[in-house]
Amino acid sequence: MRRRSFIGMLPGALAAAAAQEQEPGRQAAALSRPRVPGTLSLTARRRGNQPPGGGKIRTSERVLRWEVAQTAIVICDMWNTHTCNLSAQHVAVMAPRMNQVISAARSLGVMIIHAPSDTTTFYEGTPARQRMQRAPKAPSPIPILASCPRDEAESRAFPIDDAQGGCDDPIVKKWTGPYPWTREHPAIDITGFDGVSDNGQEIYNFCKQEGITNIALMGVHTNICILNRSFGIRQMTQLGFQVVLARDLTDAMYDPRTRPFVSHTRGVELVIEHIETRWCPSILSEDLTRVIQETDTPSSVGMAARPRI
């Protein structure tokens, strides 16, 4: 009886195995990263009135302890090209270093989400794209908007003038055709359990599914997309995530020929200072590349030792 039952089961088992072989993308997309122990130590910098109401802006730092299983890095709009030549050049310089950081963070167990806006069709059908699309819709405390631009009050206080776009090319060309970017910069690897999405609702759904409560944003541009996108700083802080900006892996659209007439580097710093004052702390990206010693051992308290599939 047992032999006969086993033989009877063989055709079904072989058919299932054949189906898996025919749909490798689907099978891979169903997998989620293992949740492993490990605690990041982030030195978070903020600015504010100290003492409150004193009228003086002071810098302060505090240490954040983030579990890797609850942490994601979101890479914003690190495109393969840009309408502004100098912006494209800044991204090309930044991308290899960014790849080193996310590679180290990925190996620790941090989730990596690539968000190259307007280019997700390039990634359709890939496991990285599918795992973001398949997360079930999660209820949110506020509506998730397609864009979160600065309001009037923030516009008045904004430290740089980017009304004309902020391109600092010697001769700024008016762009009339479709945007030239087609994918994320090729120096940045999309691999392993990474995800790809430029949709705030998808990213929110996925984070809720995976128990992610902490988000480190990096990429471009600090004064526009990093703040404005549906997955950007404004939206994610309002949705209740703990958010930080990797201040050494970002750039702004700022032209020194406009207010406040400082260097491009200083213009980027002014936007970072504005974010630290109004929205969230900033960190140095190297804090994402290591965990506190012995927090990643099997005996770590509160973490599941068995990978989650």
C-alpha positions in Angstrom: 0.0 0.0 0.0 2.7 2.4 1.0 4.7 1.7 -2.2 1.6 2.1 -4.4 0.7 5.4 -2.7 4.2 6.8 -3.2 4.2 5.8 -6.9 0.7 7.4 -7.3 2.1 10.6 -5.8 5.1 10.8 -8.2 3.3 12.3 -11.2 2.0 15.2 -9.1 5.3 15.8 -7.5 7.1 15.8 -10.8 4.6 18.2 -12.3 5.0 20.6 -9.3 8.8 20.4 -9.7 8.5 21.2 -13.4 6.3 24.1 -12.7 8.8 25.6 -10.3 11.5 25.2 -12.9 9.4 27.0 -15.5 8.7 30.0 -13.1 12.0 30.8 -11.4 11.1 34.5 -11.2 7.8 33.8 -9.4 9.4 31.4 -6.9 12.3 33.8 -6.2 9.9 36.8 -5.8 7.9 34.9 -3.1 11.0 34.8 -0.8 11.6 37.5 1.8 14.9 38.3 3.5 15.7 36.3 6.6 15.1 38.3 9.8 18.4 38.0 11.8 19.7 39.5 15.0 21.9 42.6 15.1 21.6 46.2 16.3 22.9 49.3 14.5 24.2 52.2 16.5 23.4 55.4 14.6 24.8 58.8 15.8 21.9 61.0 14.8 22.4 64.8 14.4 19.5 67.3 14.9 19.2 71.0 15.1 16.8 73.1 17.2 16.2 75.9 19.7 18.2 75.1 22.7 17.0 75.9 25.2 13.5 75.8 23.7 12.4 79.3 22.7 15.8 80.7 23.3 16.1 81.8 19.6 19.5 80.1 19.0 19.8 77.1 16.8 22.1 74.5 18.3 23.3 71.1 17.1 22.8 68.0 19.2 23.5 64.3 18.8 22.0 61.2 20.2 22.6 57.5 19.6 19.8 55.5 18.0 19.7 51.7 18.4 18.0 50.2 15.4 17.4 46.4 14.9 18.6 45.3 11.4 15.4 43.2 11.0 13.3 46.4 11.4 15.5 48.6 9.2 15.4 49.5 5.5 17.6 51.7 3.3 15.6 53.5 0.6 17.7 54.7 -2.3 16.0 57.7 -4.0 16.4 58.6 -7.7 20.0 57.6 -8.2 19.4 57.6 -12.0 21.8 56.6 -14.8 21.7 60.1 -16.2 20.0 63.5 -15.7 18.8 66.6 -17.5 21.6 68.5 -15.6 25.1 67.4 -16.5 26.6 68.3 -13.2 23.9 66.5 -11.3 24.6 63.4 -13.3 28.3 63.8 -12.5 27.6 64.1 -8.8 25.5 60.9 -8.9 28.3 59.1 -10.8 30.8 60.0 -8.1 28.5 59.0 -5.3 27.2 55.7 -6.7 30.2 53.5 -6.1 30.5 54.6 -2.4 26.8 54.1 -2.0 27.1 50.6 -3.4 29.8 49.8 -0.8 27.5 51.0 2.0 24.4 49.1 0.9 26.4 45.9 0.3 27.7 46.0 3.8 24.3 46.8 5.2 22.6 44.1 3.1 25.1 41.5 4.5 24.1 42.5 8.1 20.4 41.9 7.3 19.2 45.4 6.4 16.5 45.6 3.7 17.5 47.5 0.6 14.8 49.3 -1.4 15.7 50.9 -4.7 13.4 53.7 -5.7 14.5 55.1 -9.1 11.4 57.0 -10.0 9.9 56.8 -13.5 11.9 53.8 -14.4 10.2 50.8 -12.7 9.1 49.4 -16.1 12.8 48.6 -16.6 12.5 46.1 -13.7 9.1 44.6 -14.5 9.0 40.9 -13.9 12.2 40.8 -11.8 12.1 39.3 -8.3 13.0 42.7 -6.8 10.1 44.4 -8.4 7.6 41.6 -7.8 8.3 41.2 -4.0 7.3 44.9 -3.6 4.2 44.6 -5.8 2.9 41.5 -4.0 2.8 42.9 -0.4 -0.9 43.2 0.6 -2.3 46.7 1.0 -1.9 47.9 4.6 -4.1 50.5 6.3 -2.2 53.8 6.9 -2.9 56.5 9.6 -3.0 59.2 6.9 -3.6 59.1 3.1 -0.5 58.2 1.2 0.0 61.0 -1.3 1.6 60.7 -4.7 3.8 63.8 -3.8 4.4 65.8 -0.6 5.7 69.2 -1.7 6.7 71.9 0.8 3.9 74.1 2.1 3.9 77.9 2.2 5.5 78.2 5.6 8.3 75.9 4.7 8.8 77.6 1.4 9.4 80.9 3.1 11.9 79.3 5.5 13.7 77.2 2.8 17.4 78.0 2.8 18.1 78.0 -0.9 16.4 79.3 -4.0 15.6 76.4 -6.3 12.7 77.9 -8.1 14.4 77.6 -11.5 15.3 73.9 -10.9 18.7 74.4 -9.3 20.9 73.1 -12.2 24.4 74.5 -11.9 25.6 73.7 -15.4 27.5 76.7 -16.9 24.7 76.9 -19.6 21.4 75.6 -18.3 19.4 74.0 -21.1 15.7 73.9 -21.2 14.5 70.3 -21.3 11.4 69.8 -23.5 11.5 66.1 -24.3 10.9 63.1 -22.1 13.2 62.6 -19.1 16.4 60.8 -20.2 16.8 58.5 -17.2 15.9 54.9 -17.8 17.1 52.9 -14.8 19.1 53.2 -11.6 22.8 54.0 -11.9 24.5 50.7 -13.0 27.2 51.1 -10.3 24.6 50.3 -7.7 23.8 46.5 -7.4 20.3 45.2 -7.2 20.6 41.7 -5.8 19.6 39.2 -3.1 16.4 40.1 -1.3 16.4 43.8 -2.5 13.2 45.4 -3.6 12.4 48.0 -6.4 9.5 50.5 -6.2 8.9 54.2 -6.7 5.4 54.0 -5.1 4.8 55.2 -1.6 1.9 52.9 -1.0 3.8 49.8 -2.3 6.8 50.7 0.0 4.5 51.3 2.9 2.7 47.9 2.3 6.0 46.1 2.1 7.4 47.7 5.2 4.3 46.7 7.2 4.5 43.2 5.9 8.2 42.9 6.9 7.9 44.6 10.3 10.1 47.5 9.1 9.8 50.6 11.4 13.1 52.4 10.6 14.1 54.0 7.3 17.4 55.5 6.2 17.1 57.6 3.1 19.9 58.3 0.7 20.2 59.5 -2.9 19.1 62.7 -4.7 18.0 65.3 -4.6 17.8 66.5 -1.0 15.8 69.6 -1.6 13.3 68.0 -4.0 12.8 64.2 -4.3 14.3 63.2 -0.9 11.7 65.4 0.7 8.8 65.4 -1.8 8.4 61.8 -3.0 5.6 59.6 -1.9 8.3 57.5 -0.1 10.3 60.6 1.0 11.1 62.2 4.3 7.9 64.2 4.7 5.6 61.3 4.0 7.5 58.6 5.9 7.8 60.7 9.1 4.1 61.5 8.9 3.3 57.8 8.5 5.1 57.1 11.8 8.4 55.6 10.6 11.7 56.5 12.4 13.5 58.2 9.5 17.1 59.4 9.1 19.0 61.0 6.2 22.4 59.7 5.2 23.9 63.2 4.9 27.2 62.0 3.2 25.3 60.2 0.4 23.0 62.9 -0.9 23.2 65.9 -3.2 20.9 68.9 -3.9 19.8 70.8 -7.0 21.4 74.1 -6.2 22.9 76.8 -8.4 25.4 79.1 -6.7 24.2 81.9 -9.0 21.0 82.0 -6.9 20.3 82.8 -3.2 22.1 82.5 -0.8 25.0 82.7 -3.3 27.2 80.1 -1.7 29.1 77.1 -3.1 27.2 74.0 -4.3 28.6 72.1 -1.4 27.4 74.7 1.1 24.0 74.8 -0.5 23.7 71.0 0.0 24.7 71.5 3.7 22.1 74.2 4.2 19.3 71.8 3.0 20.6 69.1 5.3 20.5 71.5 8.2 17.0 72.5 7.3 15.9 68.8 7.3 17.7 68.3 10.7 15.8 71.3 12.1 12.3 70.6 10.6 12.0 66.9 9.7 14.4 64.2 10.9 18.0 63.6 12.1 20.9 62.9 9.8 23.6 60.3 10.1 26.9 59.3 8.4 26.4 56.3 6.2 29.2 54.3 7.8 26.8 53.8 10.8 24.8 51.5 8.5 27.8 49.2 7.8 28.3 47.6 11.2 26.4 46.3 14.2 27.1 46.6 17.9 29.4 43.8 18.9 27.7 40.5 20.0 24.2 41.8 19.1 24.2 39.5 16.1 24.8 36.2 17.9 22.2 33.4 18.1 21.7 34.2 21.8 20.6 37.8 21.1 17.4 38.5 23.1 14.2 39.2 21.2 15.2 38.1 17.8 14.1 34.9 15.9 17.0 32.6 15.3 15.2 30.9 12.4 15.1 32.7 9.0 11.7 33.8 7.8 10.7 32.7 4.3 
